[in-house]
């Protein structure tokens, strides 16, 4: 039997972009502890090579749009 996935009513929005997977993972953990689902979006080549220059190591933190404002408040303005 196949399960059909339906598209969620909410869209993912970027709340911040950080240089490197470690910082992004810390933010993700913090938001998930607050009950906010998170997706990290990044270029695979930066992750494979460990490069964090010219945007290759940039990681975008994405959350459903209904959580965006609360997530921004949680992570603060310095991110």
Backbone as JSON, one array per atom type, in Angstrom:
{
  "sequence": "XXXXXXXXXXXXXXXXXXXXXXXXXXXXXXXXXXXXXXXXXXXXXXXXXXXXXXXXXXXXXXXXXXXXXXXXXXXXXXX",
  "N": [[0.83, -1.16, 0.0], [0.51, 2.24, -0.76], [1.43, 5.35, 0.63], [0.19, 8.54, 0.31], [1.61, 11.66, 0.25], [0.48, 14.79, 1.32], [0.56, 18.22, 0.42], [1.63, 20.57, 2.76], [-0.28, 23.14, 4.38], [1.06, 25.4, 5.11], [3.79, 27.44, 4.13], [7.36, 27.16, 3.88], [9.6, 29.48, 5.3], [12.5, 31.53, 5.21], [14.28, 32.27, 8.09], [16.75, 33.05, 8.92], [20.19, 33.18, 7.84], [23.17, 31.45, 8.2], [26.74, 31.08, 8.65], [27.92, 28.08, 8.23], [27.39, 24.71, 9.33], [27.41, 23.95, 12.01], [26.64, 26.18, 13.62], [24.09, 26.52, 12.54], [22.89, 24.12, 13.3], [22.79, 24.4, 16.06], [20.98, 26.52, 16.32], [18.76, 25.27, 15.15], [18.27, 23.16, 17.0], [17.63, 24.64, 19.28], [15.25, 25.96, 18.45], [13.61, 23.75, 17.87], [13.37, 22.67, 20.42], [11.63, 24.48, 21.44], [9.36, 23.75, 20.22], [9.11, 24.31, 17.53], [9.07, 23.4, 14.2], [11.87, 22.76, 12.05], [13.81, 23.25, 9.11], [16.89, 22.76, 7.59], [18.6, 24.32, 5.03], [20.95, 23.95, 2.5], [23.83, 24.18, 0.34], [25.07, 21.26, -1.07], [27.72, 20.9, -1.82], [29.31, 22.68, -0.32], [29.06, 21.53, 2.17], [30.22, 19.01, 1.79], [32.87, 19.65, 1.1], [33.56, 21.23, 3.22], [33.72, 23.96, 3.09], [33.43, 27.41, 3.8], [33.18, 29.84, 2.48], [32.3, 32.55, 0.27], [29.55, 32.03, 0.25], [29.24, 29.26, -0.01], [29.3, 27.7, 2.31], [27.06, 28.56, 3.54], [24.13, 28.25, 5.47], [20.72, 28.01, 5.41], [18.11, 28.72, 7.6], [15.02, 27.39, 7.88], [11.55, 27.74, 8.54], [8.06, 26.84, 9.12], [5.7, 29.21, 7.86], [3.84, 30.19, 9.75], [5.2, 30.09, 12.14], [7.28, 31.84, 11.93], [7.65, 34.55, 12.96], [7.73, 34.17, 15.77], [9.91, 32.43, 15.92], [11.99, 34.09, 15.02], [12.07, 35.91, 17.14], [12.89, 34.22, 19.18], [15.48, 33.38, 18.43], [16.76, 35.78, 18.32], [18.13, 39.08, 17.47], [20.83, 39.08, 16.81], [21.7, 37.04, 15.18]],
  "CA": [[0.0, 0.0, 0.0], [1.27, 3.49, -0.84], [0.94, 6.52, 1.34], [0.33, 9.76, -0.49], [1.88, 12.83, 1.07], [-0.19, 16.0, 0.85], [1.31, 19.44, 0.68], [1.23, 21.31, 3.95], [-0.91, 24.42, 4.09], [1.99, 26.48, 5.36], [5.03, 27.43, 3.35], [8.57, 27.4, 4.65], [10.23, 30.78, 5.08], [13.83, 31.66, 5.79], [14.34, 33.22, 9.19], [18.12, 33.55, 8.98], [21.22, 32.4, 7.15], [24.4, 31.47, 9.0], [27.92, 30.47, 8.02], [28.33, 26.81, 8.8], [26.39, 23.76, 9.81], [27.4, 23.88, 13.47], [25.79, 27.25, 14.12], [22.73, 26.23, 12.1], [22.38, 23.01, 14.11], [22.49, 24.95, 17.38], [19.72, 27.26, 16.17], [17.71, 24.27, 14.91], [17.98, 22.49, 18.27], [16.96, 25.6, 20.16], [13.89, 26.16, 17.97], [12.85, 22.5, 18.04], [13.05, 22.57, 21.85], [10.49, 25.37, 21.66], [8.22, 23.2, 19.49], [9.04, 24.86, 16.17], [9.75, 22.54, 13.22], [12.93, 23.47, 11.34], [14.51, 22.6, 8.0], [18.13, 23.44, 7.22], [18.79, 24.27, 3.58], [22.33, 24.32, 2.2], [24.44, 23.58, -0.85], [25.76, 20.04, -0.66], [29.16, 21.0, -2.07], [29.93, 23.33, 0.83], [29.09, 20.56, 3.27], [31.18, 17.95, 1.45], [34.23, 20.2, 1.12], [33.8, 21.96, 4.45], [34.06, 25.33, 2.71], [32.47, 28.4, 4.3], [33.44, 31.13, 1.85], [31.5, 32.9, -0.9], [28.21, 31.47, 0.32], [29.19, 27.8, -0.09], [29.0, 27.13, 3.62], [25.88, 29.21, 4.11], [23.01, 27.38, 5.79], [19.48, 28.78, 5.62], [17.22, 28.13, 8.58], [13.66, 27.54, 7.36], [10.46, 27.3, 9.42], [6.74, 27.14, 8.55], [5.42, 30.65, 7.94], [3.1, 30.58, 10.96], [6.14, 30.13, 13.26], [8.41, 32.7, 11.57], [7.86, 35.68, 13.88], [8.14, 33.65, 17.08], [11.26, 31.89, 15.76], [12.92, 35.23, 14.96], [12.19, 36.44, 18.49], [13.63, 33.25, 20.0], [16.92, 33.37, 18.09], [17.29, 37.12, 18.58], [18.58, 39.89, 16.32], [22.27, 38.97, 16.54], [22.03, 35.88, 14.33]],
  "C": [[0.89, 1.24, 0.0], [0.61, 4.58, -0.03], [1.21, 7.74, 0.49], [0.51, 10.93, 0.45], [1.15, 14.03, 0.49], [0.65, 17.2, 1.22], [0.75, 20.16, 1.9], [0.63, 22.66, 3.55], [0.05, 25.58, 4.29], [3.24, 26.32, 4.5], [6.21, 27.66, 4.28], [9.14, 28.76, 4.29], [11.59, 30.78, 5.78], [13.8, 32.68, 6.91], [15.73, 33.78, 9.41], [19.02, 32.67, 8.13], [22.51, 32.56, 7.94], [25.52, 30.78, 8.25], [28.29, 29.21, 8.76], [27.22, 26.0, 9.42], [26.31, 23.71, 11.33], [26.49, 24.94, 14.06], [24.33, 27.0, 13.76], [22.11, 25.12, 12.95], [22.03, 23.47, 15.52], [21.16, 25.7, 17.34], [18.56, 26.29, 15.99], [17.3, 23.59, 16.21], [17.21, 23.4, 19.21], [15.5, 25.79, 19.75], [13.04, 24.9, 18.15], [12.5, 22.26, 19.51], [11.87, 23.44, 22.23], [9.25, 24.9, 20.89], [8.06, 23.7, 18.07], [9.77, 23.9, 15.22], [10.72, 23.35, 12.36], [13.49, 22.6, 10.21], [15.75, 23.43, 7.72], [18.34, 23.24, 5.73], [20.2, 24.77, 3.26], [22.76, 23.65, 0.9], [25.25, 22.38, -0.41], [27.28, 20.15, -0.83], [29.89, 21.67, -0.91], [30.06, 22.38, 1.99], [30.14, 19.48, 3.02], [32.61, 18.45, 1.6], [34.57, 20.9, 2.43], [34.18, 23.41, 4.21], [32.99, 26.28, 3.23], [32.76, 29.79, 3.74], [32.54, 31.31, 0.64], [30.13, 32.22, -0.91], [28.13, 29.95, 0.26], [28.83, 27.16, 1.23], [27.77, 27.72, 4.27], [24.76, 28.19, 4.3], [21.82, 28.28, 6.09], [18.58, 28.02, 6.58], [15.79, 28.45, 8.16], [12.65, 27.0, 8.38], [9.13, 27.54, 8.7], [6.37, 28.59, 8.82], [4.7, 31.05, 9.22], [3.99, 30.64, 12.2], [7.24, 31.17, 13.07], [8.67, 33.81, 12.59], [8.34, 35.22, 15.25], [9.57, 33.12, 17.0], [12.3, 33.0, 15.72], [13.13, 35.83, 16.34], [13.04, 35.53, 19.37], [15.13, 33.33, 19.71], [17.56, 34.73, 18.29], [17.84, 37.8, 17.35], [20.05, 39.7, 15.95], [22.67, 37.82, 15.63], [22.1, 36.31, 12.9]]
}
